[in-house]
Amino acid sequence: MNLARYCLTNADADPGKTALEVVGPGGAIRETWSYGQLTGTVLSVACGLRSAGLATGDRILLRIGHSSDFPLMYFGAIAGGFVPVPTSDQLTAAETAGILADSGASLVIHDREAVLPEDGTVPFLGPEGIRELKTFRAGEFADTGPDDPAYLIYTSGTSGVPKGVLHAQRTARARLPAHSGWLGLEADDRLLHAGAFNWSYTLTVGLIDPWIRGATSVIYQGPRDPSVWPDLLQTSRATLFAAVPSLYRRILKYSDISHTSFPALRHGLTAGEGLPAALYRDWKDRTGRELYEALGMSEISTYLSSGPGVPVKPGATGKPQPGRKVALLNDRGGALSPAGVDEPGLLCVHRDEPGLMLGYWNRPDETKAAFRGDWFLTGDRMREDADGYYWYDGRADDLMNAFGYRVAPEEVERVLTAHPDVHEVAVTELEVRPGVSLITAFVVPRDPAEFDEEALSVHTSRHLADYKRPKLYKILDQLPRTPSGKVRRKALARTVEDGA
């Protein structure tokens, strides 16, 4: 099995059908690629990389922004039996150098826009080389097996050092449960994704999924201001839109949208961070469209979700997708056992799940430590209600210690975001003096001039036990986030140290 072949030739799409559309501000079409053109160019790139002397399994570091060159180089590398290493175009030279060294990449392909590492030992291939790769005579897809490496993606490690997550060719096939269980994806869909290509969410939902189904992937090049997305949804005729919850929130805040806006859109998709119940209701009320949430991680495909067949229960993530091998387990006396109804447990994925990573790159000890018997420990704490819906209680390593009790920040955040004066909030522990830490709420008010801390404190007292309530409130203009939109909890304390 070859992931690129599976995506580009698995569907019964007409070779003349549009597979990829690149749009600019206002939805102006910049490029259109049919399935036939895309497949031919991907195979040309694969042939060109082979002619450069690369061996099967060699890693190729990609330093390419949001353009058609990214999917062409990414799928071209996989088609040739090589292992692409996508990276954020926002990384510094030092950060890129660290990934280059750790991955042992044999080649760096870049667009001359992204910052490059200072390294004289690895060849660099720029825009001219990319154009030349596209001119090679198309060959054949590499004869790779389901468990052979397909791509290597880097994620934040608990030590603060990014670690590589190696995925197999079978990852594409593992996406099928998400098509019906979350996306509701069909061949005539046009899917617009707002994320960056280096992110697992975008690679799968934005590229792999549409092409498996023979649908059209729409990618946007231009300023990322939240106000551009309603117009893009309208002019691109997107039937599905994928983004993080914070972008949906900003669209609602900065745009005048209603039930008549972007009529082609069937529903929205969200992942990357928890979807607050209040945000879901606000989106549903303003647009009349559903917003389906999923939970996943770099190590595995999205596997819990709501969707067309799983009605949304506001505040809950959803249910395991059909066929997914997941469980909520607790460690009792050194043995894992199932958590009961409404009992917090650690979300675990069976090692037979086809979407699960091959392992952490060059980190056998960390790979081994991530498993307990046949179960991969995700680090996510959840609970299952009587209806089979899973509720997110936060990362195990994000749990706060409040007077001896463990408190998930997401539990506190759910209560705070339900207050009408709160636009956004993040909760973490803040050390106020050596050995003394207090639960602190970092709040972005809807109207700073009218914000009433006392009213918010009274609100939390009605919904949370005393030990769970924030003891400090800090007002911010915005929350610190990663390039993919996730809140950087560890950066919150620095906002206080810096006098923000």
C-alpha positions, 0 to 999 in steps of 0.5 A, a space after each residue: 500500500 502507498 498512501 499517495 496512490 491510495 488517496 489519488 487513485 482510490 476514488 472513482 473520480 474522473 481524472 478531469 475533476 477538480 482535486 485542488 483549488 487555490 484561492 486568494 483574497 475574496 475567493 479569486 481562483 489562482 490555481 486549479 488542479 484536476 485529479 489527472 494533473 495532480 497525480 501526474 505531477 506527484 509522480 513526476 516529483 517522485 521520479 525527480 527525487 529518485 533521480 537525485 539519488 535519494 534512497 527509500 525511507 530517506 527523510 525530506 524536510 519541507 519548508 514550504 508555506 500555504 501553496 500548491 507546492 506543499 501537497 505536490 512535494 509532500 505527496 510526491 515524496 510519499 509516492 516515491 517511497 520517501 518520508 516527508 517531514 512537514 514543518 511550520 513556516 513560522 519556526 525559527 532557524 534554530 528550531 528548524 535546525 533542531 528538527 533537521 538534525 533529529 530527523 536526519 533528513 537527506 534533503 531540504 525543500 524550501 520556497 525561499 519564504 520560510 526561514 532555513 536552518 544554517 547547515 552546510 551538510 545537507 543539500 537545499 532545493 529551492 523554487 527553481 528545483 521545485 519547478 524542475 522536479 515537476 518536469 520529470 517524466 511520471 513514473 510509478 508509485 513506490 511499492 510500499 507496504 501498509 506498515 512502511 513509514 509514510 511521513 514524520 511529523 513533529 509535536 511538542 514533547 513533555 520535556 519541551 523538545 519537539 519529538 517526531 511521530 512516525 506514521 505508516 502508509 496505512 494511515 490513509 485507510 485509517 481515516 475512513 471511520 472519520 468520513 462517516 463518523 465526523 465529516 459527513 464527507 462525500 465525493 461532491 464536497 468542496 472542503 475548505 480548511 483554515 489550518 497550516 499544512 504542517 499540522 496533522 489536522 490539516 494534512 488529514 482533513 484538508 488533503 488526505 480525506 477529500 482526495 480519498 473520497 474524490 472530493 475537492 480540497 480548497 486552500 487559501 493563500 492570503 492574509 489570515 484575518 478572521 474577517 476574510 473567512 465569511 467571504 471565502 466561504 461564500 465565494 469558494 462555494 465550500 460545503 464543509 469548513 474545518 477550523 479550530 474553535 477559536 477561529 469560529 469564535 473570532 468569525 462570530 465576533 468580527 463578522 456580520 453573519 446569519 442563516 443566509 450567509 454562505 448558503 453552500 455550507 452544509 456544516 462546520 468541523 472543529 478540532 485542535 481544542 475543546 469546543 465550548 458549549 456556549 460557542 457551539 450554541 452561538 454558531 448554531 444560532 447565528 448560522 443555522 449550521 451544525 458544528 461537529 467536533 472531534 478529538 485526535 492527536 499527532 499520534 493517531 487520527 481523530 477518533 472521537 467525534 460528533 457528526 451527522 449520525 451522532 447528534 451534538 451534545 453541547 460540551 461533550 466531544 462525541 462518541 468513538 467512531 465506528 470501528 475505533 478501538 478506544 477505551 477509558 481505563 484507570 490504573 488500579 493496583 498496577 493493572 488497567 481496568 475500565 472506568 465506570 459511567 461518569 467516572 474519570 479515566 485515561 483515554 487509551 487506544 489499542 495498538 491494533 488501531 490502524 491510525 496509531 503511529 509506528 512510534 516516536 522517531 529514534 525514541 524507543 524508550 518513550 515509545 515503550 513508555 507510551 504503552 501499557 500492555 496493548 494500550 497506548 496511553 493518550 494522556 487525555 482524561 475523559 469520562 463517559 456518560 450514560 448515553 455513551 458521550 465522552 466528556 473531556 477533562 483535560 490532559 493528565 499532565 495539565 492537571 492542577 493540584 488544589 489543596 490536594 485535589 486534582 483539578 482539570 483546567 478544562 472543567 473550570 474553563 467550561 464554567 467560566 466560558 458560560 458567563 456572558 461577560 467572558 469572551 475567552 478564558 484559560 486556567 492554570 496554576 500560578 506560583 505566587 510564592 515558592 511552594 504556593 500555587 493558586 488556580 488562576 483564570 486568564 480572562 479575555 472579557 467581551 467588554 473590558 470596560 464593563 467587566 466585573 470580576 466579582 460577578 464572575 466569582 459569584 458565578 463560579 461559586 454557583 457551579 464549582 466546589 471551592 477548591 476548584 474555583 480560581 483564586 486569582 483573575 488576570 485580564 488579557 487582551 488575548 490568550 497566547 496560542 501556538 501557530 495551530 491555535 492551541 492555548 499555550 498554558 505554560 506561557 500564561 505565567 510569563 504574561 504576569 512576569 512581563 507585567 501584562 
